[in-house]
Amino acid sequence: MEHPLSPPPAIPGILVIGGGLAATALVAALRSEGFEGEVTVAGNEPPYDRPPLSKELLSRSQPADLRDQFPSDAATWLTGVRATAVAGREVTLVDTAGRTSTATAAAVVLAVGARPTVPPGWDGVRTLSDWEDAEELRNLLTPGSHLVIAGAGWIGLEVASSASRAGVRVTIVEEAGRPLGRLIPAEVGRRIASWLGDVDLVEGRVAMATATTLRLADGREVAGDVVVAALGARPATGWLPAGWLTPGGHVRTDAAGRIPDAPGMWAIGDCAAGDVGGQHWNAAVAAAQRCAHALLGHEVPPAPPPTVFSSMFGHQVDLVGRSAPDLAVLWREGEGWTALLLADDDILVGGLAVDRPRDVAALRRALATGTPVIDRHAAADAGRRLAEAVRRR
Ligand SMILES: Cc1cc2nc3c(=O)[nH]c(=O)nc-3n(C[C@H](O)[C@H](O)[C@H](O)COP(=O)(O)OP(=O)(O)OC[C@H]3O[C@@H](n4cnc5c(N)ncnc54)[C@H](O)[C@@H]3O)c2cc1C
């Protein structure tokens, strides 16, 4: 059995840098696995949940404290603290007054998340990543104002949904011309497009943006009162040694979060490459749980299939497993619908379920191990359980 906390450390305990979802879930997992040592979390914000920022953009008045979901009181929380450098296991921290200190521990876990991508020169453009961004947008997006969003990915669509529900005029510009265009097959994207109602979806590539206007590559302009860039996110890892990072900026790790050739250093959540589920909520929680097991020398649970949840335009949307625009689609129509995503020979690789929680659970089970093959006839009958339509190869 591995004991990653030995040889005995100069300073006992575990130091977590970040203080968001992965950090909070890690503390809770360490405690539930019986770890009684010291845990210190140093982050520049208090721990709150991000999904409500977009889904309840104009209705929420308080952030949702993550410690209500993941009991993590038995830790020391340092907030308003930013990590700026690391050498060995010693991390340099700077507080809001500019005071610098260093901290170390037997194990240091980086859980610093990601920041929205903003192309160079897009000055004054807004993004939605933290509570401050949400508060600023709330003040700007009054009924009748015009919001222009670059990107019809998850966050762009959720912001559009929240804003239009509150009487804001919304235009989205998306290169693929349909929702989630780079992620899901066109026919599934077109069904999501049918929910948009008053929201305008403009097909086009944005070449430049200002605080109020998107300039498209073909010369068109889309102007409004506020521009939000929703183009994805990049790991918040610019302060870490370049040798630790992938070309995309993720910290290289194994599946439990260990950073190779950096003893005692770990990384989990949106900042880490070991996160097989991508930059999403469930993946960050699962990574924290795997990391807690590994830190304590316990058997590491397998990674669950990637699952992204979203809610938009009155629908609950869950994407399980792998997705790509070129996959074949098999529909299950009933109360809600599910697009089963198939690769060669009817191999089930993923599914996008709309208002069908039972299909989500069945997809997660089907995709957990092995190679699931679909019986097309049985799977298309939404009155039958999806599990009945899955065989294993
Ligand atoms: C608006 C929004 C909506 C979302 N909705 C969904 C959804 O519906 N479904 C879904 O699956 N996922 C969603 N996500 C993604 C999900 O929230 C993230 O995958 C998850 O929060 C990742 O957890 P994390 O701990 O890695 O990062 P975070 O939760 O972002 O936490 C990282 C923390 O580290 C802090 N930090 C960064 N750099 C430093 C530093 N140098 N020093 C100290 N602290 C630092 C950050 O301020 C932050 O508090 C959403 C994200 C956003 C922004």
The ligand as a MOL file (V3000), in Angstrom:
LIG
                    3D

  0  0  0     0  0            999 V3000
M  V30 BEGIN CTAB
M  V30 COUNTS 53 58 0 0 0
M  V30 BEGIN ATOM
M  V30 1 C -20.5710 30.3820 -14.9040 0
M  V30 2 C -20.2020 28.9300 -14.8360 0
M  V30 3 C -21.2020 27.9630 -14.9150 0
M  V30 4 C -20.8630 26.6130 -14.8840 0
M  V30 5 N -21.8590 25.6860 -14.9910 0
M  V30 6 C -21.5450 24.3690 -15.0290 0
M  V30 7 C -22.5620 23.3780 -15.1920 0
M  V30 8 O -23.7390 23.6810 -15.2820 0
M  V30 9 N -22.1920 22.0700 -15.2420 0
M  V30 10 C -20.8910 21.6710 -15.1380 0
M  V30 11 O -20.6140 20.4740 -15.2180 0
M  V30 12 N -19.9070 22.5910 -14.9490 0
M  V30 13 C -20.2040 23.9230 -14.8950 0
M  V30 14 N -19.2130 24.8490 -14.7300 0
M  V30 15 C -17.8330 24.3840 -14.5610 0
M  V30 16 C -17.5640 24.0360 -13.0970 0
M  V30 17 O -18.0280 25.0440 -12.2490 0
M  V30 18 C -16.0640 23.8360 -12.9480 0
M  V30 19 O -15.7080 22.7090 -13.7350 0
M  V30 20 C -15.6430 23.6270 -11.4980 0
M  V30 21 O -15.9120 24.7670 -10.7330 0
M  V30 22 C -14.1620 23.2720 -11.4460 0
M  V30 23 O -13.7330 23.2330 -10.1240 0
M  V30 24 P -12.2440 23.7220 -9.7480 0
M  V30 25 O -12.1370 23.5980 -8.2840 0
M  V30 26 O -11.2810 23.0620 -10.6370 0
M  V30 27 O -12.2430 25.2620 -10.1520 0
M  V30 28 P -13.0160 26.4530 -9.4610 0
M  V30 29 O -14.2920 25.9860 -8.8560 0
M  V30 30 O -13.0750 27.5170 -10.4880 0
M  V30 31 O -12.0800 26.8830 -8.2730 0
M  V30 32 C -10.7820 27.3950 -8.4690 0
M  V30 33 C -10.5280 28.4350 -7.4000 0
M  V30 34 O -9.1400 28.7430 -7.3700 0
M  V30 35 C -8.9810 30.1360 -7.2450 0
M  V30 36 N -7.6560 30.4850 -7.7790 0
M  V30 37 C -7.2780 30.5690 -9.0770 0
M  V30 38 N -5.9680 30.8800 -9.1710 0
M  V30 39 C -5.5100 30.9760 -7.8970 0
M  V30 40 C -4.2430 31.2590 -7.3400 0
M  V30 41 N -3.1650 31.4750 -8.1040 0
M  V30 42 N -4.1360 31.3110 -5.9890 0
M  V30 43 C -5.2090 31.0730 -5.2010 0
M  V30 44 N -6.4340 30.7860 -5.6710 0
M  V30 45 C -6.5850 30.7340 -7.0090 0
M  V30 46 C -10.1320 30.6810 -8.0660 0
M  V30 47 O -10.3990 32.0150 -7.7570 0
M  V30 48 C -11.2500 29.7380 -7.6450 0
M  V30 49 O -11.8690 30.1850 -6.4630 0
M  V30 50 C -19.5160 26.2160 -14.7530 0
M  V30 51 C -18.5080 27.1930 -14.6710 0
M  V30 52 C -18.8430 28.5350 -14.7040 0
M  V30 53 C -17.7650 29.5790 -14.6450 0
M  V30 END ATOM
M  V30 BEGIN BOND
M  V30 1 1 1 2
M  V30 2 1 2 3
M  V30 3 2 2 52
M  V30 4 2 3 4
M  V30 5 1 4 5
M  V30 6 1 4 50
M  V30 7 2 5 6
M  V30 8 1 6 7
M  V30 9 1 6 13
M  V30 10 2 7 8
M  V30 11 1 7 9
M  V30 12 1 9 10
M  V30 13 2 10 11
M  V30 14 1 10 12
M  V30 15 2 12 13
M  V30 16 1 13 14
M  V30 17 1 14 15
M  V30 18 1 14 50
M  V30 19 1 15 16
M  V30 20 1 16 17
M  V30 21 1 16 18
M  V30 22 1 18 19
M  V30 23 1 18 20
M  V30 24 1 20 21
M  V30 25 1 20 22
M  V30 26 1 22 23
M  V30 27 1 23 24
M  V30 28 2 24 25
M  V30 29 1 24 26
M  V30 30 1 24 27
M  V30 31 1 27 28
M  V30 32 2 28 29
M  V30 33 1 28 30
M  V30 34 1 28 31
M  V30 35 1 31 32
M  V30 36 1 32 33
M  V30 37 1 33 34
M  V30 38 1 33 48
M  V30 39 1 34 35
M  V30 40 1 35 36
M  V30 41 1 35 46
M  V30 42 1 36 37
M  V30 43 1 36 45
M  V30 44 2 37 38
M  V30 45 1 38 39
M  V30 46 1 39 40
M  V30 47 2 39 45
M  V30 48 1 40 41
M  V30 49 2 40 42
M  V30 50 1 42 43
M  V30 51 2 43 44
M  V30 52 1 44 45
M  V30 53 1 46 47
M  V30 54 1 46 48
M  V30 55 1 48 49
M  V30 56 2 50 51
M  V30 57 1 51 52
M  V30 58 1 52 53
M  V30 END BOND
M  V30 END CTAB
M  END
